[in-house]
Amino acid sequence: MKHLLHTATAIGFLFAGAASANEFESELKTLATGKIAEIASSSEVVAAIKAQNGETGSFDQAKIDELDKTWRAEAEAVDQPMIDAILDKPLSGYLAEVQEGSDGLFTEIFVMDGKGLNVGQSDVTSDYWQGDEAKWKDTYSAGKGAVHISELEEDDSTQTLQSQVSVTVVDPASGEAIGAVTFGVNVENL
C-alpha cells in the first residue's frame, strides 16, 4: 500500500511538472510574435543570412558534418578560429547588444541560415549545425510565421528557468524563408 501511495505521489508530480512545462507558453508566443519577430526581421539579421546563404547554399551534408565537427572540437579547445570568425561578425555584435539590452530576459541569441548553420550569435553555441534540431526544422521548414517553443529547462550555470523561442526569418523582398533565429528566454523575467 505504501508503494502505491508513493507511485501516486510521483505520478502527481509528473502531471504537475507537465503542466508547468507549458505555463509560460502564452507569454512566449506573444514575445515571439512581437519583440523577437521584430529583431528577426531587422536589416542586420536579414542581410547577414542572405550573405551566408550565398556561401553555404551549395554545401552538402558531408561538408556540413565536417564544419560541425570542427566547431565542436574548437568549443573544447583554446584555439578557436572558426568560432572566433563567427563571434567577430557584425551580426554577433548586434545580437550581443540586443541580449545586453534585454535586462536579463534573453540569455542567448543565435541566427541560422538556410542550411541550419550558425550565422551569428551572442554567445558560443555547443554546435555549428542546428539543422537537425526542432528549433530550425519547425521554423525554417514551416515558413513564414512559424514559432517553436521548447520545454522549460533549468540552466545549471545561472539557476534560471528558461525556454528557447525560435522563429522563421523571412526575406522581406520575396516573402520566402531564408533562415531562423533562436532566443534563450529567462521566463522569470517575462
C-alpha positions as a Markdown table, in Angstrom:
| # | Residue | x | y | z |
|---|---|---|---|---|
| 1 | Met | 0.0 | 0.0 | 0.0 |
| 2 | Lys | 2.9 | 2.3 | 0.9 |
| 3 | His | 4.4 | 1.7 | -2.6 |
| 4 | Leu | 1.1 | 2.6 | -4.3 |
| 5 | Leu | 0.9 | 5.8 | -2.3 |
| 6 | His | 4.5 | 6.8 | -3.4 |
| 7 | Thr | 3.7 | 5.9 | -7.0 |
| 8 | Ala | 0.5 | 8.0 | -6.9 |
| 9 | Thr | 2.5 | 10.9 | -5.5 |
| 10 | Ala | 5.2 | 10.5 | -8.2 |
| 11 | Ile | 2.5 | 10.5 | -10.9 |
| 12 | Gly | 1.0 | 13.6 | -9.4 |
| 13 | Phe | 4.4 | 15.3 | -9.5 |
| 14 | Leu | 4.8 | 14.2 | -13.2 |
| 15 | Phe | 1.5 | 15.8 | -14.1 |
| 16 | Ala | 2.3 | 18.9 | -12.2 |
| 17 | Gly | 5.7 | 19.1 | -14.0 |
| 18 | Ala | 4.0 | 18.6 | -17.4 |
| 19 | Ala | 1.5 | 21.4 | -16.6 |
| 20 | Ser | 4.3 | 23.8 | -15.6 |
| 21 | Ala | 6.2 | 23.0 | -18.8 |
| 22 | Asn | 3.5 | 25.0 | -20.7 |
| 23 | Glu | 3.0 | 27.6 | -18.0 |
| 24 | Phe | 4.6 | 30.4 | -20.0 |
| 25 | Glu | 3.6 | 29.4 | -23.5 |
| 26 | Ser | 1.1 | 32.3 | -24.0 |
| 27 | Glu | 3.7 | 34.9 | -22.9 |
| 28 | Leu | 6.4 | 33.3 | -25.0 |
| 29 | Lys | 4.1 | 33.3 | -28.1 |
| 30 | Thr | 3.4 | 36.9 | -27.5 |
| 31 | Leu | 7.1 | 37.6 | -27.2 |
| 32 | Ala | 7.8 | 35.6 | -30.4 |
| 33 | Thr | 5.3 | 37.5 | -32.5 |
| 34 | Gly | 6.3 | 40.8 | -31.0 |
| 35 | Lys | 9.8 | 41.7 | -29.9 |
| 36 | Ile | 11.5 | 38.6 | -31.2 |
| 37 | Ala | 9.8 | 38.9 | -34.7 |
| 38 | Glu | 10.9 | 42.5 | -34.8 |
| 39 | Ile | 14.6 | 41.6 | -34.2 |
| 40 | Ala | 14.4 | 38.6 | -36.6 |
| 41 | Ser | 13.2 | 40.9 | -39.4 |
| 42 | Ser | 15.9 | 43.5 | -38.7 |
| 43 | Ser | 18.1 | 44.5 | -41.6 |
| 44 | Glu | 21.2 | 43.2 | -39.7 |
| 45 | Val | 19.7 | 39.7 | -39.4 |
| 46 | Val | 18.3 | 39.5 | -42.9 |
| 47 | Ala | 21.4 | 40.9 | -44.7 |
| 48 | Ala | 23.7 | 38.5 | -42.8 |
| 49 | Ile | 21.6 | 35.4 | -43.5 |
| 50 | Lys | 21.3 | 36.3 | -47.2 |
| 51 | Ala | 25.1 | 36.8 | -47.5 |
| 52 | Gln | 25.8 | 33.5 | -45.8 |
| 53 | Asn | 23.2 | 31.6 | -47.8 |
| 54 | Gly | 25.1 | 32.7 | -50.9 |
| 55 | Glu | 28.2 | 31.0 | -49.4 |
| 56 | Thr | 26.6 | 27.9 | -47.8 |
| 57 | Gly | 23.7 | 27.2 | -50.1 |
| 58 | Ser | 25.6 | 24.6 | -52.1 |
| 59 | Phe | 27.0 | 22.7 | -49.1 |
| 60 | Asp | 26.2 | 19.0 | -49.0 |
| 61 | Gln | 25.7 | 17.0 | -45.8 |
| 62 | Ala | 29.3 | 15.8 | -45.7 |
| 63 | Lys | 30.6 | 19.5 | -45.8 |
| 64 | Ile | 28.1 | 20.4 | -43.0 |
| 65 | Asp | 29.1 | 17.5 | -40.9 |
| 66 | Glu | 32.8 | 18.4 | -41.3 |
| 67 | Leu | 32.2 | 22.0 | -40.3 |
| 68 | Asp | 30.1 | 20.9 | -37.3 |
| 69 | Lys | 32.8 | 18.5 | -36.2 |
| 70 | Thr | 35.4 | 21.3 | -36.4 |
| 71 | Trp | 33.2 | 23.6 | -34.4 |
| 72 | Arg | 32.6 | 21.0 | -31.7 |
| 73 | Ala | 36.3 | 20.4 | -31.4 |
| 74 | Glu | 37.1 | 24.1 | -31.2 |
| 75 | Ala | 34.4 | 24.5 | -28.4 |
| 76 | Glu | 36.7 | 22.4 | -26.2 |
| 77 | Ala | 40.0 | 23.9 | -27.4 |
| 78 | Val | 42.0 | 27.0 | -26.6 |
| 79 | Asp | 42.5 | 27.9 | -30.2 |
| 80 | Gln | 39.1 | 28.7 | -31.8 |
| 81 | Pro | 39.5 | 30.3 | -35.3 |
| 82 | Met | 36.1 | 29.1 | -36.7 |
| 83 | Ile | 34.2 | 30.2 | -33.6 |
| 84 | Asp | 36.1 | 33.5 | -33.4 |
| 85 | Ala | 35.3 | 34.2 | -37.0 |
| 86 | Ile | 31.5 | 33.9 | -36.2 |
| 87 | Leu | 31.8 | 35.9 | -32.9 |
| 88 | Asp | 33.7 | 38.7 | -34.8 |
| 89 | Lys | 30.9 | 39.2 | -37.3 |
| 90 | Pro | 28.9 | 42.4 | -37.1 |
| 91 | Leu | 25.8 | 40.3 | -36.6 |
| 92 | Ser | 27.2 | 38.7 | -33.5 |
| 93 | Gly | 28.0 | 42.1 | -32.1 |
| 94 | Tyr | 24.4 | 43.2 | -32.8 |
| 95 | Leu | 23.0 | 40.1 | -31.1 |
| 96 | Ala | 25.2 | 40.6 | -28.1 |
| 97 | Glu | 23.9 | 44.2 | -27.8 |
| 98 | Val | 20.3 | 43.0 | -28.0 |
| 99 | Gln | 21.0 | 40.5 | -25.3 |
| 100 | Glu | 22.7 | 43.0 | -23.1 |
| 101 | Gly | 19.8 | 45.5 | -23.5 |
| 102 | Ser | 17.2 | 42.9 | -22.6 |
| 103 | Asp | 17.7 | 43.3 | -18.8 |
| 104 | Gly | 18.3 | 39.5 | -18.4 |
| 105 | Leu | 15.3 | 38.4 | -20.5 |
| 106 | Phe | 17.4 | 37.0 | -23.3 |
| 107 | Thr | 20.1 | 34.5 | -22.2 |
| 108 | Glu | 21.3 | 33.7 | -25.7 |
| 109 | Ile | 20.5 | 34.6 | -29.3 |
| 110 | Phe | 21.7 | 32.8 | -32.4 |
| 111 | Val | 20.8 | 33.1 | -36.1 |
| 112 | Met | 20.8 | 30.2 | -38.5 |
| 113 | Asp | 21.0 | 30.2 | -42.3 |
| 114 | Gly | 19.0 | 28.1 | -44.9 |
| 115 | Lys | 21.0 | 25.0 | -44.0 |
| 116 | Gly | 20.7 | 25.5 | -40.2 |
| 117 | Leu | 24.3 | 26.7 | -39.9 |
| 118 | Asn | 25.2 | 29.5 | -37.4 |
| 119 | Val | 25.4 | 32.9 | -39.0 |
| 120 | Gly | 25.9 | 34.9 | -35.8 |
| 121 | Gln | 25.4 | 34.5 | -32.1 |
| 122 | Ser | 25.6 | 36.4 | -28.8 |
| 123 | Asp | 27.4 | 33.6 | -27.1 |
| 124 | Val | 29.2 | 30.4 | -28.2 |
| 125 | Thr | 26.8 | 27.5 | -29.1 |
| 126 | Ser | 27.9 | 23.9 | -28.5 |
| 127 | Asp | 27.5 | 23.0 | -32.2 |
| 128 | Tyr | 27.6 | 24.8 | -35.5 |
| 129 | Trp | 24.8 | 23.0 | -37.3 |
| 130 | Gln | 21.3 | 23.4 | -35.9 |
| 131 | Gly | 19.6 | 21.9 | -39.0 |
| 132 | Asp | 18.9 | 18.6 | -37.3 |
| 133 | Glu | 17.1 | 20.2 | -34.3 |
| 134 | Ala | 13.4 | 21.3 | -33.8 |
| 135 | Lys | 14.4 | 24.9 | -33.4 |
| 136 | Trp | 15.3 | 25.0 | -37.0 |
| 137 | Lys | 13.1 | 22.3 | -38.5 |
| 138 | Asp | 9.9 | 23.6 | -37.0 |
| 139 | Thr | 10.6 | 27.2 | -38.1 |
| 140 | Tyr | 12.6 | 27.4 | -41.3 |
| 141 | Ser | 10.9 | 24.4 | -42.9 |
| 142 | Ala | 7.5 | 25.6 | -41.8 |
| 143 | Gly | 8.0 | 29.0 | -43.4 |
| 144 | Lys | 6.7 | 32.5 | -42.6 |
| 145 | Gly | 5.1 | 33.0 | -39.2 |
| 146 | Ala | 6.3 | 29.7 | -37.7 |
| 147 | Val | 7.2 | 29.6 | -34.0 |
| 148 | His | 8.9 | 26.9 | -32.0 |
| 149 | Ile | 8.8 | 27.0 | -28.2 |
| 150 | Ser | 11.0 | 24.5 | -26.3 |
| 151 | Glu | 10.2 | 22.9 | -23.0 |
| 152 | Leu | 11.2 | 24.8 | -19.9 |
| 153 | Glu | 14.6 | 23.8 | -18.5 |
| 154 | Glu | 16.7 | 25.0 | -15.6 |
| 155 | Asp | 20.0 | 26.4 | -16.7 |
| 156 | Asp | 22.7 | 24.8 | -14.5 |
| 157 | Ser | 25.1 | 27.7 | -14.7 |
| 158 | Thr | 22.6 | 30.5 | -13.9 |
| 159 | Gln | 20.0 | 28.5 | -12.0 |
| 160 | Thr | 17.2 | 30.2 | -14.0 |
| 161 | Leu | 14.2 | 28.7 | -15.7 |
| 162 | Gln | 14.5 | 29.1 | -19.4 |
| 163 | Ser | 12.8 | 28.2 | -22.7 |
| 164 | Gln | 14.1 | 28.6 | -26.3 |
| 165 | Val | 11.9 | 30.5 | -28.6 |
| 166 | Ser | 12.6 | 30.2 | -32.4 |
| 167 | Val | 11.1 | 32.0 | -35.3 |
| 168 | Thr | 11.5 | 31.9 | -39.1 |
| 169 | Val | 13.5 | 34.7 | -40.7 |
| 170 | Val | 11.9 | 35.8 | -44.0 |
| 171 | Asp | 13.3 | 37.8 | -46.9 |
| 172 | Pro | 11.1 | 40.9 | -47.0 |
| 173 | Ala | 11.6 | 41.3 | -50.7 |
| 174 | Ser | 10.5 | 37.7 | -51.7 |
| 175 | Gly | 8.5 | 36.6 | -48.6 |
| 176 | Glu | 10.5 | 33.4 | -48.6 |
| 177 | Ala | 12.0 | 31.8 | -45.5 |
| 178 | Ile | 15.8 | 32.3 | -45.5 |
| 179 | Gly | 16.8 | 31.2 | -42.0 |
| 180 | Ala | 15.7 | 31.1 | -38.4 |
| 181 | Val | 16.6 | 32.7 | -35.1 |
| 182 | Thr | 16.6 | 31.3 | -31.6 |
| 183 | Phe | 16.3 | 33.2 | -28.3 |
| 184 | Gly | 17.0 | 31.7 | -24.9 |
| 185 | Val | 14.4 | 33.4 | -22.7 |
| 186 | Asn | 14.6 | 33.6 | -18.9 |
| 187 | Val | 10.9 | 33.1 | -18.2 |
| 188 | Glu | 11.3 | 34.5 | -14.7 |
| 189 | Asn | 11.9 | 37.9 | -16.4 |
| 190 | Leu | 8.7 | 37.8 | -18.6 |
